[in-house]
Amino acid sequence: MNNLKKFFLFIFLFTLTTCESSDVIVKIYGVSEYNCSKDEYRILTQLPMLSFLKTKKWYNREEFHNANYKEALEPYKDLAMSEETLTDILPTLDASNGIFNEFIAPVDCENPKDIKF
């Protein structure tokens, strides 16, 4: 009887782990990845254009914007500037989303496959 309980517990746990949905991740030119399932982006090697991102860390759109904004704010942090002036200078959410979209543009999540040179 005890073995029967263990067997059914094993079947239950096996079913739970195999039924989980896996994320669809597309490699982009071998330097970055896009997770189609979670709308997240990460770089695998440091890129000068995306110096505000840490390598191998997933960023959703909000985190991507916050990292971009923080990096852009750095040169102005000790200057006496109004919030209005900073708003004109620093990237908006739309601008950050535009950058995000440019880097994932070659990805087709309907037919996911790695993007190669």
C-alpha positions in Angstrom: 0.0 0.0 0.0 2.9 2.4 0.9 4.5 1.7 -2.5 1.2 2.4 -4.3 1.0 5.9 -2.6 4.6 6.6 -3.6 3.9 5.6 -7.2 0.9 7.9 -7.5 2.8 10.7 -5.8 5.6 10.2 -8.4 3.1 10.2 -11.3 1.5 13.4 -9.9 4.8 15.2 -9.5 6.0 14.0 -12.9 2.8 15.3 -14.5 3.2 18.7 -12.8 6.8 19.2 -14.0 6.2 18.0 -17.6 3.1 20.1 -18.1 4.7 23.4 -17.3 4.9 25.7 -20.3 8.4 26.5 -21.4 9.5 29.9 -22.5 10.2 30.6 -26.2 13.6 32.2 -26.4 15.1 33.5 -29.6 18.9 34.3 -29.9 19.6 37.4 -31.9 22.9 37.4 -33.8 24.5 35.5 -30.9 24.8 38.6 -28.8 21.4 38.9 -27.3 18.2 37.0 -26.6 14.5 37.8 -26.6 11.9 35.8 -24.5 8.7 35.8 -26.6 6.7 34.3 -23.7 7.6 37.1 -21.2 8.5 40.0 -23.5 11.9 40.2 -22.0 15.3 41.0 -23.5 18.9 40.4 -22.4 22.3 40.9 -23.8 24.9 38.0 -23.7 28.0 40.2 -24.2 28.5 43.9 -23.4 27.3 46.2 -26.2 28.4 49.8 -26.4 25.0 50.9 -27.5 23.4 49.2 -24.5 25.9 50.1 -21.9 23.1 50.6 -19.4 22.2 46.8 -19.4 24.0 44.1 -17.4 24.9 41.0 -19.3 22.8 37.9 -18.9 20.1 39.7 -16.9 16.5 39.7 -18.3 14.8 43.1 -18.7 11.1 43.6 -19.3 10.2 46.9 -20.9 9.8 48.8 -17.6 13.2 47.6 -16.3 14.8 48.4 -19.6 13.4 52.0 -19.4 14.5 52.4 -15.8 18.1 51.3 -16.6 18.2 53.6 -19.7 16.8 56.5 -17.7 19.3 56.0 -14.8 22.3 55.8 -17.2 21.1 59.0 -19.0 20.6 60.8 -15.7 24.1 60.1 -14.4 25.9 63.1 -16.0 23.2 65.5 -14.7 22.7 64.2 -11.2 24.8 66.8 -9.4 23.7 69.8 -11.5 21.1 72.2 -10.4 18.4 71.5 -13.1 14.7 71.7 -12.9 12.5 68.6 -13.3 11.1 70.2 -16.4 14.5 70.5 -18.0 15.5 67.0 -17.1 12.2 65.7 -18.6 13.2 67.4 -21.9 16.7 65.8 -21.8 16.1 62.3 -20.4 14.6 59.4 -22.3 10.8 58.9 -22.1 9.2 55.5 -21.8 8.2 55.8 -25.5 11.9 56.4 -26.5 13.0 53.4 -24.4 10.3 51.2 -25.9 11.5 52.4 -29.4 15.0 51.2 -28.6 13.7 47.9 -27.2 11.6 47.4 -30.3 14.6 48.1 -32.6 16.7 45.4 -31.0 13.9 42.8 -31.1 12.7 43.8 -34.6 14.0 40.7 -36.4 12.3 38.3 -34.1 9.1 36.5 -35.3 7.5 35.0 -32.2 4.9 33.3 -34.4 7.7 31.3 -36.1 10.5 31.5 -33.5 14.0 30.7 -34.8 17.4 32.1 -34.0 18.5 35.1 -36.0 21.9 34.6 -37.5 24.2 36.8 -39.5 
